[in-house]
Amino acid sequence: MTDEPLVYVLDDEPEILKALTRLLGAAGLKVRGFTSAQEFLAHERHPGPACLVLDLAMPEIDGLEVQERLRRGGVQLPIVFLTGHGSIPLSVRTLKAGAEDFLTKPVNATELLAAIRAALQRASAQQIEYVELETLRQRLASLTPREREVLDHVIAGKLNKRIAADLGTGEQTIKVHRGRLMRKMGVRSVVELARMAERLGRTPMA
């Protein structure tokens, strides 16, 4: 989380790429430019927050295909599209697919910088969410199979006596499992536990 934010710029026209990288660099942003979609897609991802300023019309692999390949690869990278031939259907399509913004060339510097800063804020939020979820997944993975069973019953709002009956064991044993899983998950209340379970995609059982 200490890595400096990075702005990728992908445009097949070298002069435009040069102008954009200069503009962003002058604004105090760390920039990495590419004129080839293939080179960008093969590049190792920045570990910190990042966004992509992406030309829509490029040979071989256009901006929409780059966006789709990133999506299929599970790469969460906010995108600011740039195009010389903007249209409402295209802008709607890119935004529905998760783009941060859709700007037309020649782009207004103020609008571009505002869009990039919004994209980097979104990237930071996504990274925080990812780190938090990974922590929760590790906590969940530390539970024993029986503790996971008890967890599912607890978030369903069942009392220890009912859980014991459902699992065919004693109420005191359930109390022990319940205490252990609460400690491992780092929570003090059933409400907190239920919220964590929801974030992890574990729904209360009937």
Contacts in CASP RR format, 6 or more apart in sequence:
PFRMAT RR
TARGET T0000
AUTHOR 0000-0000-0000
METHOD contacts of the structure
MODEL  1
MTDEPLVYVLDDEPEILKALTRLLGAAGLKVRGFTSAQEFLAHERHPGPA
CLVLDLAMPEIDGLEVQERLRRGGVQLPIVFLTGHGSIPLSVRTLKAGAE
DFLTKPVNATELLAAIRAALQRASAQQIEYVELETLRQRLASLTPREREV
LDHVIAGKLNKRIAADLGTGEQTIKVHRGRLMRKMGVRSVVELARMAERL
GRTPMA
1 48 0 8 1.000
1 127 0 8 1.000
1 128 0 8 1.000
1 131 0 8 1.000
3 46 0 8 1.000
3 47 0 8 1.000
3 48 0 8 1.000
3 49 0 8 1.000
4 30 0 8 1.000
4 48 0 8 1.000
5 29 0 8 1.000
5 30 0 8 1.000
5 48 0 8 1.000
5 49 0 8 1.000
5 50 0 8 1.000
5 51 0 8 1.000
5 120 0 8 1.000
5 123 0 8 1.000
5 124 0 8 1.000
6 30 0 8 1.000
6 31 0 8 1.000
6 32 0 8 1.000
6 46 0 8 1.000
6 48 0 8 1.000
6 49 0 8 1.000
6 50 0 8 1.000
7 24 0 8 1.000
7 29 0 8 1.000
7 30 0 8 1.000
7 31 0 8 1.000
7 32 0 8 1.000
7 50 0 8 1.000
7 51 0 8 1.000
7 52 0 8 1.000
7 53 0 8 1.000
7 116 0 8 1.000
7 120 0 8 1.000
8 31 0 8 1.000
8 32 0 8 1.000
8 33 0 8 1.000
8 34 0 8 1.000
8 40 0 8 1.000
8 46 0 8 1.000
8 50 0 8 1.000
8 51 0 8 1.000
8 52 0 8 1.000
8 53 0 8 1.000
8 77 0 8 1.000
9 17 0 8 1.000
9 20 0 8 1.000
9 21 0 8 1.000
9 24 0 8 1.000
9 31 0 8 1.000
9 32 0 8 1.000
9 33 0 8 1.000
9 34 0 8 1.000
9 52 0 8 1.000
9 53 0 8 1.000
10 33 0 8 1.000
10 34 0 8 1.000
10 35 0 8 1.000
10 37 0 8 1.000
10 40 0 8 1.000
10 52 0 8 1.000
10 53 0 8 1.000
10 54 0 8 1.000
10 55 0 8 1.000
10 58 0 8 1.000
10 63 0 8 1.000
10 66 0 8 1.000
11 17 0 8 1.000
11 20 0 8 1.000
11 35 0 8 1.000
11 53 0 8 1.000
11 54 0 8 1.000
11 55 0 8 1.000
11 58 0 8 1.000
11 82 0 8 1.000
12 35 0 8 1.000
12 36 0 8 1.000
12 37 0 8 1.000
12 55 0 8 1.000
12 58 0 8 1.000
12 59 0 8 1.000
13 35 0 8 1.000
13 55 0 8 1.000
14 35 0 8 1.000
16 55 0 8 1.000
16 105 0 8 1.000
17 33 0 8 1.000
17 34 0 8 1.000
17 35 0 8 1.000
20 31 0 8 1.000
20 53 0 8 1.000
21 31 0 8 1.000
21 33 0 8 1.000
23 109 0 8 1.000
23 112 0 8 1.000
23 113 0 8 1.000
24 31 0 8 1.000
24 53 0 8 1.000
24 113 0 8 1.000
24 116 0 8 1.000
25 31 0 8 1.000
27 113 0 8 1.000
29 116 0 8 1.000
32 43 0 8 1.000
32 46 0 8 1.000
34 40 0 8 1.000
34 43 0 8 1.000
37 58 0 8 1.000
37 60 0 8 1.000
37 61 0 8 1.000
37 62 0 8 1.000
37 63 0 8 1.000
37 65 0 8 1.000
37 66 0 8 1.000
38 60 0 8 1.000
38 61 0 8 1.000
40 66 0 8 1.000
41 61 0 8 1.000
41 66 0 8 1.000
41 69 0 8 1.000
41 70 0 8 1.000
45 75 0 8 1.000
45 77 0 8 1.000
48 123 0 8 1.000
48 127 0 8 1.000
49 120 0 8 1.000
49 123 0 8 1.000
49 124 0 8 1.000
49 126 0 8 1.000
49 127 0 8 1.000
50 77 0 8 1.000
50 120 0 8 1.000
50 123 0 8 1.000
51 77 0 8 1.000
51 78 0 8 1.000
51 79 0 8 1.000
51 80 0 8 1.000
51 100 0 8 1.000
51 116 0 8 1.000
51 119 0 8 1.000
51 120 0 8 1.000
51 122 0 8 1.000
51 123 0 8 1.000
52 66 0 8 1.000
52 70 0 8 1.000
52 77 0 8 1.000
52 78 0 8 1.000
52 79 0 8 1.000
52 80 0 8 1.000
53 79 0 8 1.000
53 80 0 8 1.000
53 82 0 8 1.000
53 112 0 8 1.000
53 116 0 8 1.000
54 63 0 8 1.000
54 66 0 8 1.000
54 67 0 8 1.000
54 79 0 8 1.000
54 80 0 8 1.000
54 81 0 8 1.000
54 82 0 8 1.000
55 63 0 8 1.000
55 81 0 8 1.000
55 82 0 8 1.000
55 83 0 8 1.000
56 62 0 8 1.000
56 63 0 8 1.000
56 64 0 8 1.000
56 81 0 8 1.000
56 82 0 8 1.000
56 83 0 8 1.000
56 84 0 8 1.000
56 85 0 8 1.000
56 86 0 8 1.000
56 90 0 8 1.000
56 94 0 8 1.000
57 63 0 8 1.000
57 83 0 8 1.000
57 84 0 8 1.000
57 85 0 8 1.000
58 66 0 8 1.000
61 69 0 8 1.000
63 81 0 8 1.000
64 93 0 8 1.000
64 94 0 8 1.000
64 97 0 8 1.000
67 79 0 8 1.000
67 94 0 8 1.000
67 97 0 8 1.000
67 98 0 8 1.000
67 99 0 8 1.000
68 97 0 8 1.000
70 77 0 8 1.000
70 79 0 8 1.000
71 97 0 8 1.000
76 123 0 8 1.000
76 126 0 8 1.000
76 130 0 8 1.000
77 123 0 8 1.000
78 98 0 8 1.000
78 99 0 8 1.000
78 100 0 8 1.000
78 119 0 8 1.000
78 120 0 8 1.000
78 122 0 8 1.000
78 123 0 8 1.000
78 126 0 8 1.000
79 94 0 8 1.000
79 98 0 8 1.000
79 99 0 8 1.000
79 100 0 8 1.000
79 119 0 8 1.000
80 99 0 8 1.000
80 100 0 8 1.000
80 101 0 8 1.000
80 102 0 8 1.000
80 103 0 8 1.000
80 112 0 8 1.000
80 115 0 8 1.000
80 116 0 8 1.000
80 119 0 8 1.000
81 91 0 8 1.000
81 94 0 8 1.000
81 99 0 8 1.000
81 101 0 8 1.000
81 102 0 8 1.000
81 103 0 8 1.000
82 103 0 8 1.000
82 104 0 8 1.000
82 105 0 8 1.000
82 107 0 8 1.000
82 112 0 8 1.000
83 90 0 8 1.000
83 102 0 8 1.000
83 103 0 8 1.000
83 104 0 8 1.000
83 105 0 8 1.000
84 104 0 8 1.000
84 105 0 8 1.000
86 102 0 8 1.000
86 104 0 8 1.000
90 102 0 8 1.000
91 102 0 8 1.000
94 102 0 8 1.000
95 101 0 8 1.000
95 102 0 8 1.000
100 115 0 8 1.000
100 118 0 8 1.000
100 119 0 8 1.000
100 122 0 8 1.000
101 115 0 8 1.000
101 118 0 8 1.000
101 119 0 8 1.000
103 111 0 8 1.000
103 112 0 8 1.000
103 115 0 8 1.000
132 199 0 8 1.000
133 199 0 8 1.000
133 200 0 8 1.000
136 185 0 8 1.000
136 196 0 8 1.000
136 199 0 8 1.000
136 200 0 8 1.000
137 200 0 8 1.000
139 184 0 8 1.000
139 185 0 8 1.000
139 186 0 8 1.000
139 196 0 8 1.000
140 148 0 8 1.000
140 185 0 8 1.000
140 200 0 8 1.000
140 202 0 8 1.000
142 184 0 8 1.000
143 151 0 8 1.000
143 181 0 8 1.000
143 184 0 8 1.000
143 185 0 8 1.000
146 167 0 8 1.000
146 177 0 8 1.000
147 177 0 8 1.000
147 180 0 8 1.000
147 181 0 8 1.000
147 184 0 8 1.000
148 181 0 8 1.000
149 167 0 8 1.000
150 163 0 8 1.000
150 167 0 8 1.000
150 174 0 8 1.000
150 177 0 8 1.000
150 178 0 8 1.000
150 181 0 8 1.000
151 181 0 8 1.000
151 185 0 8 1.000
151 193 0 8 1.000
151 197 0 8 1.000
151 202 0 8 1.000
152 202 0 8 1.000
152 204 0 8 1.000
152 205 0 8 1.000
153 162 0 8 1.000
153 163 0 8 1.000
153 166 0 8 1.000
153 167 0 8 1.000
153 205 0 8 1.000
154 163 0 8 1.000
154 178 0 8 1.000
154 181 0 8 1.000
154 190 0 8 1.000
154 193 0 8 1.000
155 190 0 8 1.000
155 193 0 8 1.000
155 194 0 8 1.000
155 197 0 8 1.000
155 202 0 8 1.000
155 204 0 8 1.000
156 204 0 8 1.000
156 205 0 8 1.000
156 206 0 8 1.000
157 190 0 8 1.000
157 204 0 8 1.000
158 166 0 8 1.000
160 171 0 8 1.000
160 174 0 8 1.000
160 175 0 8 1.000
160 178 0 8 1.000
161 171 0 8 1.000
163 174 0 8 1.000
163 178 0 8 1.000
164 170 0 8 1.000
164 171 0 8 1.000
164 173 0 8 1.000
164 174 0 8 1.000
167 174 0 8 1.000
182 188 0 8 1.000
182 193 0 8 1.000
185 193 0 8 1.000
185 196 0 8 1.000
186 192 0 8 1.000
187 193 0 8 1.000
187 196 0 8 1.000
194 204 0 8 1.000
197 203 0 8 1.000
197 204 0 8 1.000
END
